[in-house]
């Protein structure tokens, strides 16, 4: 990679703002935003020794790690620099990633669990155009109605308090060992994820620039 096109990994709990900040990173450094979901959808018919992602996705099953690994390897090998979001999800994937690419910086968006719950349970989405709002931080002009297309806003099924807490439990079980893996490797940088999106981005950009 070049100095201006770093290899960046963003970690953090659901609701930490990884999607928003990954977009900022991708735009700032002119690098692709690689997410597991997007990579799987873009390569759903890619043949691996375990089958294609499509076979698992259409069956409603989790795509096995070896298949996800191959898809991510394909995505990062095609890029001069990248920002990874949503991978690795466990220590085995982190070890695989270390074998295929060199990360310049791993940034953890640190957000307290209570803040995550407030953020996600307050999120409202337009079912027609996909625009996101929040009951506290990003309200539409007319309560409950999308500014863009006038549709009635809804709360996603996975944004209820019970579901959010379950997602956080899974995150703690699977992803926290990944955080420790990078902390022990001495490459983890912590960014305060509780400020405004602009404040978080300012700190994140400074952290990436200092690392590369």
Residue frames as qw, qx, qy, qz and C-alpha x, y, z in Angstrom:
[[0.000, 0.887, 0.461, 0.000, 0.00, 0.00, 0.00],
 [0.350, 0.540, -0.068, 0.762, 1.07, 3.61, -0.36],
 [0.193, -0.065, -0.520, 0.829, 1.48, 6.07, 2.47],
 [0.341, 0.033, 0.057, -0.938, -1.82, 7.71, 1.55],
 [0.763, -0.059, -0.391, -0.511, -3.75, 4.47, 1.11],
 [0.177, -0.399, 0.808, -0.396, -3.47, 2.66, 4.46],
 [0.541, -0.190, -0.802, -0.170, -4.79, -0.73, 5.49],
 [0.268, -0.293, 0.414, -0.819, -7.23, 0.07, 8.31],
 [0.395, -0.323, -0.859, -0.055, -9.35, -2.19, 10.53],
 [0.337, -0.387, 0.181, -0.839, -12.22, -0.72, 12.55],
 [0.382, -0.236, -0.880, 0.155, -13.53, -2.60, 15.58],
 [0.227, -0.110, 0.340, -0.906, -16.34, -1.78, 17.97],
 [0.281, 0.287, 0.858, -0.321, -19.72, -2.96, 19.25],
 [0.128, 0.595, 0.679, 0.410, -22.96, -2.71, 17.27],
 [0.132, -0.927, -0.345, -0.065, -23.99, 0.94, 17.21],
 [0.567, -0.513, 0.050, 0.643, -20.46, 2.27, 17.65],
 [0.278, 0.873, -0.047, -0.399, -20.60, 4.04, 14.31],
 [0.561, -0.258, 0.640, 0.456, -18.28, 1.76, 12.34],
 [0.513, 0.560, 0.585, 0.285, -20.32, 2.13, 9.16],
 [0.095, 0.988, 0.119, -0.030, -20.33, 5.94, 9.29],
 [0.321, -0.808, 0.407, 0.280, -16.65, 6.19, 10.14],
 [0.662, -0.010, 0.642, 0.386, -15.63, 3.54, 7.60],
 [0.447, 0.772, 0.395, 0.218, -17.27, 5.67, 4.91],
 [0.095, -0.979, 0.144, 0.108, -15.28, 8.68, 6.13],
 [0.556, -0.495, 0.573, 0.344, -12.05, 6.68, 6.02],
 [0.646, 0.326, 0.606, 0.329, -12.80, 5.36, 2.54],
 [0.303, 0.913, 0.235, 0.140, -13.53, 8.86, 1.23],
 [0.262, -0.917, 0.249, 0.170, -10.56, 10.53, 2.94],
 [0.420, -0.518, 0.676, 0.313, -7.93, 8.04, 1.78],
 [0.613, 0.467, -0.373, -0.516, -9.57, 6.95, -1.48],
 [0.030, 0.222, -0.974, 0.031, -9.70, 3.29, -0.45],
 [0.555, -0.257, -0.627, -0.483, -12.49, 0.70, -0.62],
 [0.508, -0.321, 0.493, -0.629, -14.75, 0.00, 2.35],
 [0.483, 0.094, -0.855, -0.165, -14.71, -3.77, 2.73],
 [0.595, -0.239, 0.460, -0.614, -17.53, -5.28, 4.79],
 [0.287, -0.061, 0.956, 0.016, -18.23, -8.98, 5.12],
 [0.511, 0.525, 0.586, -0.347, -21.83, -8.57, 3.96],
 [0.427, 0.778, -0.166, -0.430, -20.95, -6.54, 0.87],
 [0.018, 0.524, -0.814, -0.250, -18.06, -8.86, -0.01],
 [0.392, 0.105, 0.909, -0.092, -20.29, -11.92, 0.29],
 [0.533, 0.657, 0.388, -0.367, -23.04, -10.36, -1.83],
 [0.315, 0.779, -0.374, -0.393, -20.55, -9.25, -4.49],
 [0.204, 0.436, -0.866, -0.136, -18.97, -12.72, -4.62],
 [0.736, -0.095, 0.426, -0.517, -21.97, -14.91, -3.84],
 [0.939, 0.307, -0.011, -0.153, -21.16, -17.29, -6.70],
 [0.164, 0.723, -0.666, 0.077, -17.43, -17.55, -6.00],
 [0.931, -0.032, -0.359, -0.063, -16.42, -21.20, -5.91],
 [0.182, -0.651, 0.671, -0.304, -14.57, -22.41, -2.82],
 [0.319, 0.134, -0.938, 0.006, -13.81, -25.93, -1.66],
 [0.111, 0.225, 0.793, -0.555, -16.72, -25.53, 0.78],
 [0.215, 0.673, 0.697, 0.122, -19.22, -24.33, -1.83],
 [0.159, 0.480, 0.176, 0.845, -20.42, -20.85, -2.79],
 [0.062, 0.062, 0.471, -0.878, -21.68, -18.17, -0.38],
 [0.514, -0.067, -0.290, -0.804, -25.01, -18.23, -2.24],
 [0.595, -0.147, -0.783, -0.107, -25.69, -21.82, -1.12],
 [0.328, -0.249, -0.683, 0.604, -25.45, -20.87, 2.56],
 [0.129, 0.096, 0.124, -0.979, -27.19, -17.50, 2.20],
 [0.534, -0.091, -0.458, -0.705, -30.19, -18.94, 0.36],
 [0.603, -0.245, -0.758, 0.047, -30.47, -21.68, 2.97],
 [0.419, -0.810, -0.041, -0.407, -30.54, -19.02, 5.70],
 [0.880, -0.326, -0.136, 0.319, -27.36, -20.42, 7.23],
 [0.264, -0.876, 0.282, 0.288, -24.26, -18.64, 8.50],
 [0.712, 0.624, -0.312, 0.083, -21.53, -18.64, 5.87],
 [0.890, -0.338, -0.070, 0.298, -18.67, -20.76, 7.34],
 [0.334, -0.827, 0.236, 0.385, -15.42, -19.05, 8.31],
 [0.562, -0.155, 0.587, 0.562, -13.32, -20.67, 5.55],
 [0.360, 0.644, 0.554, 0.386, -15.69, -19.30, 2.89],
 [0.106, -0.983, -0.132, 0.071, -15.77, -15.83, 4.48],
 [0.534, -0.595, 0.347, 0.490, -11.97, -15.90, 4.72],
 [0.534, 0.158, 0.592, 0.582, -11.57, -16.59, 1.01],
 [0.182, 0.842, 0.440, 0.255, -14.03, -13.85, 0.08],
 [0.277, -0.938, 0.036, 0.208, -12.24, -11.27, 2.27],
 [0.604, -0.342, 0.462, 0.552, -8.86, -12.38, 0.92],
 [0.448, 0.485, 0.555, 0.506, -10.13, -11.76, -2.60],
 [0.002, -0.950, -0.292, -0.110, -11.44, -8.31, -1.66],
 [0.377, -0.861, 0.181, 0.290, -8.29, -7.04, 0.06],
 [0.661, -0.134, 0.501, 0.542, -5.92, -8.52, -2.55],
 [0.410, 0.632, 0.480, 0.449, -7.52, -6.36, -5.24],
 [0.108, -0.969, -0.183, -0.124, -6.96, -3.08, -3.35],
 [0.460, 0.322, -0.318, 0.764, -4.19, -0.60, -2.69],
 [0.100, -0.093, 0.477, -0.868, -5.31, 0.12, 0.84],
 [0.449, -0.424, -0.684, -0.389, -8.70, -0.64, 2.42],
 [0.315, -0.302, 0.507, -0.743, -10.84, -0.14, 5.50],
 [0.405, -0.146, -0.898, -0.091, -12.21, -3.37, 6.95],
 [0.430, -0.201, 0.321, -0.820, -15.46, -3.32, 8.95],
 [0.870, -0.047, 0.087, -0.483, -17.16, -6.42, 10.38],
 [0.967, 0.119, -0.144, 0.171, -14.19, -8.76, 9.93],
 [0.428, -0.002, -0.903, 0.011, -12.48, -10.46, 11.68],
 [0.635, -0.498, -0.123, -0.578, -15.25, -11.62, 14.02],
 [0.894, -0.443, 0.065, -0.003, -13.17, -14.13, 15.97],
 [0.387, -0.731, 0.500, 0.256, -9.54, -14.87, 16.79],
 [0.709, 0.082, 0.628, 0.311, -9.21, -17.54, 14.10],
 [0.469, 0.802, 0.302, 0.214, -10.22, -15.01, 11.44],
 [0.140, -0.960, 0.222, 0.098, -7.76, -12.49, 12.92],
 [0.593, -0.427, 0.607, 0.313, -4.95, -15.03, 12.58],
 [0.648, 0.434, 0.550, 0.300, -6.00, -15.77, 8.99],
 [0.231, 0.964, 0.116, 0.055, -6.04, -12.06, 8.19],
 [0.357, -0.812, 0.399, 0.232, -2.51, -11.69, 9.58],
 [0.680, -0.091, 0.638, 0.350, -1.34, -14.37, 7.14],
 [0.518, 0.557, 0.542, 0.357, -2.72, -12.63, 4.04],
 [0.184, 0.817, 0.130, 0.531, -2.22, -8.90, 4.66],
 [0.459, -0.116, -0.411, 0.779, -0.47, -6.36, 6.88],
 [0.155, -0.881, -0.439, -0.089, -2.60, -3.89, 8.80],
 [0.305, 0.496, -0.190, 0.790, -1.30, -0.36, 9.33],
 [0.167, -0.195, 0.480, -0.839, -3.64, 0.41, 12.20],
 [0.339, -0.431, -0.830, -0.103, -6.45, -1.25, 14.17],
 [0.137, -0.254, 0.209, -0.934, -8.86, 1.29, 15.68],
 [0.209, -0.427, -0.864, 0.168, -11.38, 0.40, 18.37],
 [0.238, -0.490, -0.146, -0.826, -14.38, 2.73, 18.57],
 [0.249, -0.137, -0.812, 0.510, -14.93, 2.65, 22.31],
 [0.416, -0.369, -0.181, -0.811, -18.57, 3.16, 23.32],
 [0.266, -0.112, 0.772, -0.566, -20.22, 2.30, 26.65],
 [0.005, 0.257, 0.953, 0.163, -22.88, -0.39, 26.47],
 [0.115, 0.644, 0.584, -0.481, -25.62, 1.93, 27.78],
 [0.153, 0.582, -0.228, -0.766, -24.84, 4.40, 24.98],
 [0.058, 0.089, -0.872, -0.478, -25.06, 1.61, 22.40],
 [0.065, 0.462, 0.874, -0.136, -28.49, 0.57, 23.71],
 [0.142, 0.701, 0.274, -0.643, -29.75, 4.18, 23.56],
 [0.097, 0.459, -0.508, -0.723, -28.40, 4.66, 20.05],
 [0.081, -0.006, -0.916, -0.394, -29.82, 1.49, 18.56],
 [0.052, 0.515, 0.830, -0.209, -33.20, 1.38, 20.29],
 [0.131, 0.707, 0.206, -0.664, -33.76, 5.00, 19.24],
 [0.079, -0.237, 0.641, 0.726, -32.98, 4.36, 15.59],
 [0.608, 0.519, 0.465, -0.380, -35.83, 4.63, 13.09],
 [0.282, -0.175, 0.712, 0.618, -35.57, 3.60, 9.45],
 [0.573, 0.418, -0.070, -0.701, -37.53, 4.39, 6.31],
 [0.717, 0.042, 0.696, 0.015, -38.66, 1.05, 4.86],
 [0.659, 0.715, 0.228, -0.047, -38.90, 2.56, 1.37],
 [0.469, 0.825, -0.237, 0.209, -35.66, 4.49, 0.81],
 [0.845, -0.051, -0.348, 0.404, -33.53, 3.25, 3.73],
 [0.105, 0.662, -0.243, 0.701, -32.81, 6.66, 5.30],
 [0.570, -0.299, -0.651, 0.402, -31.89, 6.43, 9.00],
 [0.208, -0.723, 0.035, -0.657, -33.14, 8.71, 11.76],
 [0.419, -0.104, -0.746, 0.507, -32.96, 8.77, 15.56],
 [0.304, -0.776, -0.538, -0.124, -35.59, 9.80, 18.10],
 [0.442, -0.790, -0.101, 0.413, -33.04, 12.01, 19.91],
 [0.448, -0.475, 0.338, 0.678, -30.07, 12.77, 17.67],
 [0.033, -0.128, 0.610, 0.782, -31.43, 12.91, 14.13],
 [0.372, 0.472, 0.682, -0.416, -35.15, 13.59, 14.07],
 [0.268, 0.424, 0.624, 0.599, -37.13, 14.01, 10.83],
 [0.085, -0.192, -0.030, -0.977, -38.90, 17.33, 10.21],
 [0.699, -0.261, -0.088, -0.660, -42.25, 15.65, 10.86],
 [0.439, -0.364, 0.766, -0.299, -42.27, 13.06, 13.65],
 [0.675, 0.080, 0.723, -0.126, -42.39, 9.51, 12.31],
 [0.690, 0.681, 0.233, -0.079, -42.25, 10.53, 8.64],
 [0.713, -0.046, 0.305, 0.629, -39.28, 10.27, 6.28],
 [0.023, 0.742, -0.076, -0.666, -38.02, 13.65, 5.01],
 [0.132, -0.305, 0.714, 0.616, -36.87, 12.06, 1.74],
 [0.179, -0.116, -0.820, -0.531, -39.94, 10.18, 0.54],
 [0.503, -0.246, 0.030, -0.828, -42.74, 10.74, 3.07],
 [0.703, -0.136, -0.687, -0.126, -43.00, 7.10, 4.17],
 [0.665, -0.678, 0.071, -0.305, -43.80, 6.14, 7.76],
 [0.188, 0.596, -0.736, 0.261, -40.65, 5.32, 9.76],
 [0.917, -0.264, -0.250, -0.166, -40.27, 1.98, 11.52],
 [0.392, -0.673, 0.617, -0.111, -38.07, 0.43, 14.18],
 [0.575, 0.349, -0.723, -0.154, -36.08, -2.50, 12.83],
 [0.898, -0.320, -0.256, -0.161, -36.70, -5.85, 14.51],
 [0.801, -0.016, -0.329, 0.500, -33.03, -6.04, 15.53],
 [0.150, 0.454, -0.219, 0.850, -33.17, -2.59, 17.20],
 [0.653, -0.638, -0.230, -0.338, -35.43, -3.57, 20.10],
 [0.290, -0.751, 0.512, -0.300, -33.77, -3.46, 23.53],
 [0.883, -0.203, 0.412, -0.093, -33.92, -7.25, 23.96],
 [0.866, 0.445, 0.088, 0.212, -32.34, -7.88, 20.56],
 [0.236, 0.856, -0.325, 0.325, -29.69, -5.18, 21.04],
 [0.511, -0.638, 0.530, -0.227, -28.62, -6.71, 24.35],
 [0.937, 0.042, 0.344, 0.044, -28.44, -10.12, 22.70],
 [0.666, 0.688, -0.083, 0.277, -26.26, -8.68, 19.91],
 [0.077, -0.834, 0.446, -0.315, -23.99, -7.14, 22.54],
 [0.800, -0.375, 0.457, -0.109, -23.70, -10.50, 24.31],
 [0.902, 0.338, 0.182, 0.195, -22.61, -12.14, 21.06],
 [0.350, 0.850, -0.230, 0.318, -20.16, -9.28, 20.45],
 [0.406, -0.737, 0.489, -0.229, -18.58, -9.73, 23.89],
 [0.890, -0.153, 0.430, -0.008, -18.24, -13.47, 23.40],
 [0.839, 0.379, 0.270, 0.282, -16.83, -13.47, 19.88],
 [0.435, 0.795, -0.012, 0.423, -15.22, -10.12, 19.13],
 [0.394, -0.884, 0.233, -0.100, -13.65, -9.14, 22.44],
 [0.836, -0.263, 0.350, 0.330, -11.00, -11.87, 22.01],
 [0.615, 0.583, 0.209, 0.488, -10.16, -10.17, 18.70],
 [0.078, -0.950, 0.083, -0.289, -9.64, -6.87, 20.54],
 [0.682, -0.641, 0.341, 0.089, -7.31, -8.61, 23.00],
 [0.855, 0.194, 0.291, 0.383, -5.47, -10.26, 20.09],
 [0.428, 0.728, 0.068, 0.532, -4.62, -6.87, 18.59],
 [0.365, -0.895, 0.157, -0.203, -3.95, -5.27, 21.98],
 [0.820, -0.413, 0.330, 0.220, -1.39, -7.97, 22.78],
 [0.741, 0.369, 0.263, 0.496, 0.12, -7.50, 19.31],
 [0.351, -0.485, -0.043, 0.800, 0.65, -3.82, 20.17],
 [0.146, 0.173, 0.517, 0.826, -1.28, -2.45, 17.18],
 [0.132, -0.704, -0.692, -0.092, -4.59, -1.49, 18.81],
 [0.081, 0.119, -0.123, 0.982, -5.53, 2.19, 19.05],
 [0.048, -0.594, -0.768, 0.234, -8.60, 3.26, 21.03],
 [0.008, -0.265, -0.225, -0.938, -10.79, 6.08, 19.76],
 [0.202, 0.285, 0.614, -0.708, -13.55, 7.65, 21.89],
 [0.009, -0.282, -0.783, -0.555, -16.72, 6.73, 20.01],
 [0.101, -0.632, -0.708, 0.299, -19.16, 8.62, 22.24],
 [0.029, -0.444, 0.008, 0.896, -18.77, 12.10, 20.75],
 [0.602, 0.622, 0.098, -0.491, -20.58, 13.51, 17.73],
 [0.883, 0.335, 0.253, 0.209, -19.81, 11.79, 14.40],
 [0.387, 0.858, -0.162, 0.298, -17.64, 14.80, 13.52],
 [0.369, -0.774, 0.477, -0.193, -15.69, 14.62, 16.81],
 [0.876, -0.148, 0.455, 0.053, -15.14, 10.87, 16.44],
 [0.773, 0.576, 0.119, 0.240, -13.97, 11.32, 12.86],
 [0.107, 0.914, -0.315, 0.231, -11.48, 14.04, 13.85],
 [0.549, -0.593, 0.581, -0.098, -9.87, 11.75, 16.45],
 [0.898, 0.137, 0.412, 0.066, -9.99, 8.71, 14.15],
 [0.625, 0.753, -0.041, 0.202, -8.34, 10.55, 11.26],
 [0.088, -0.855, 0.469, -0.203, -5.57, 11.84, 13.55],
 [0.751, -0.350, 0.556, -0.065, -5.02, 8.29, 14.85],
 [0.871, 0.381, 0.274, 0.147, -4.72, 6.85, 11.34],
 [0.402, 0.867, -0.188, 0.225, -2.41, 9.64, 10.17],
 [0.347, -0.759, 0.530, -0.151, -0.14, 9.11, 13.19],
 [0.842, -0.148, 0.519, 0.000, 0.07, 5.38, 12.44],
 [0.793, 0.434, 0.327, 0.275, 0.99, 5.69, 8.78]]
